[in-house]
Amino acid sequence: MAVHLLTAPRLHSSSSSPAPLPRRRATASAPLAHPLLLLHSRLRLATTAAVSRPVPRARRAMSAIRSSLIDPDGGALVDLVAPADRRASLRAEAEALPRVGLAPIDVEWAHVLAEGWASPLRGFMREHEYLQCIHFNSLRLPAGGVVNMSLPIVLAIGDREKDNIGDTPDVALAGPDGQLLAILRRVEIYPHNKEERIARTWGTTAPGLPYVDEAITPAGNWLIGGDLEVLEPIKYNDGLDHYRLSPQQLRDEFDKRGADAVFAFQLRNPVHNGHALLMNDTRRRLLEMGFKNPILLLHPLGGFTKADDVPLPVRMEQHSKVLEDGVLDPETTIVSIFPSPMHYAGPTEVQWHAKARINAGANFYIVGRDPAGMGHPTEKRDLYNPDHGKKVLSMAPGLEKLNILPFKVAAYDTVAKKMAFFEPSRSQDFLFISGTKMRTFAKTGENPPDGFMCPGGWKVLVDYYNSLQTEEAAIAAAIV
């Protein structure tokens, strides 16, 4: 993945941000203010206002912290996990209901819904929500206005399950192992037009889209929506559950650390020093803008990914080494897993990634080249224009309160022997190391240039690819 340098953010007002300054009409003597200067001015105004209005002593520290956390969509986080004192009775109720089996990706979506990542959505989409999502990338709020919702969060069922449900208003949801996970209430069943869903989400119906092959093509021809009530917190028991912080837990941690700005960085790849350069430089620039304690949310995607992506356990071990080696500061970095599945749907999907981070409390979102993109499945080209993701984020309905941070390309500086921001004037000095090239290095045991990745993190990758080769050799020997 190309790494880029923060440029001027898109600035929007929100209930937690200072009011924007009035903008003057551009003239020869009064040009429009640069966005960074506007943000500096807004910060000065906010500081002056805070000084002029006394705050009760007991509230001063907390109000200074909480005022910077962005409000969740709809005004409040949704929590769909049943209270502990109701779980036994709900489980007994679920045992008597018609049952719908969930695939692993369905469980990941139930997890997303349960913790409020998709707030204010309260369950798998009913038809009116689904239509708003695929046609408008947003949902209307009952009190007016819209929130962004670019990916359909739906549950597919087959003819047999539909007939079994009949007119029953509530159904039980069970995981792949048969364990009861939730009750879906006041259900609505409607047709699953797969072709339209695929075309509107990906902009193509070409064969070979990973999420489509995994979760849509084999799915049933009906969708079932309703209000979700989860019997207990969803756990995976894979040794990584302690990394899976809910939006509320993240907000509590930001408050605990005294964050006055939160900048989120999503990735599904190992962290190299170019990523770290970007994240550290972003924090430096936020400090220059006047923030006192910006906190980085390093937020790897933890749901479904395509087969050739590095598996989540390996990525989390690698991220841990990055912090251990001091490439990122553990005091100002929170590493947590985002439970959503990956669609590889480019500009459509990146809106979902940004929207979910609003609900986690992030008011800055870093976006680079071709976010959530992939190569075309049948042609030798990118599926999406690599610049469209950041452009769409700057215009997307319902994301106005989020500051979007685009950034420029960084590469390996062969003179300085480290990752650095690309300088066109001496382009001959820079080496671009793609994800494919990085994987080739790791598979062959060849070390990348010094300064590309911290040694501990690189060893994790080499060990992983060595284990794959050992497994492949054992399988080949068994076949012979």
Secondary structure, 3 states (H helix, E strand, C coil): CCECCECCCCCCCCCCCCCCCCCCCCCCCCCCCCHHHHHHHHHHHHHHHHHHCCCCHHHHHHHHHHCCCCCCHHHCCCCCECCHHHHHHHHHHHHCCCEEECCHHHHHHHHHHHHCCCCCCCCCCCHHHHHHHHHHCEEECCCCCEEECCCCCCCEECHHHHHHHCCCCCEEEECCCCCEEEEEEEEEEEECCHHHHHHHHHCCCCCCCHHHHHHHCCCCCEEEEEEEEECCCCCCCCCCHHHCCCHHHHHHHHHHCCCCEEEEECCCCCCCHHHHHHHHHHHHHHHHHCCCCEEEEECCECCCCCCCCCCHHHHHHHHHHHHHCCCCCHHHEEECCECCCCCCCHHHHHHHHHHHHHHHCCCEEEECCCCCCCECCCCCCECCCCCHHHHHHHHCCCCCCCEEEEECCEEEECCCCEEEECCHHHHHHEECCCHHHHHHHHHHCCCCCCCCCCHHHHHHHHHHHHHHHHHHHHHHHHHC
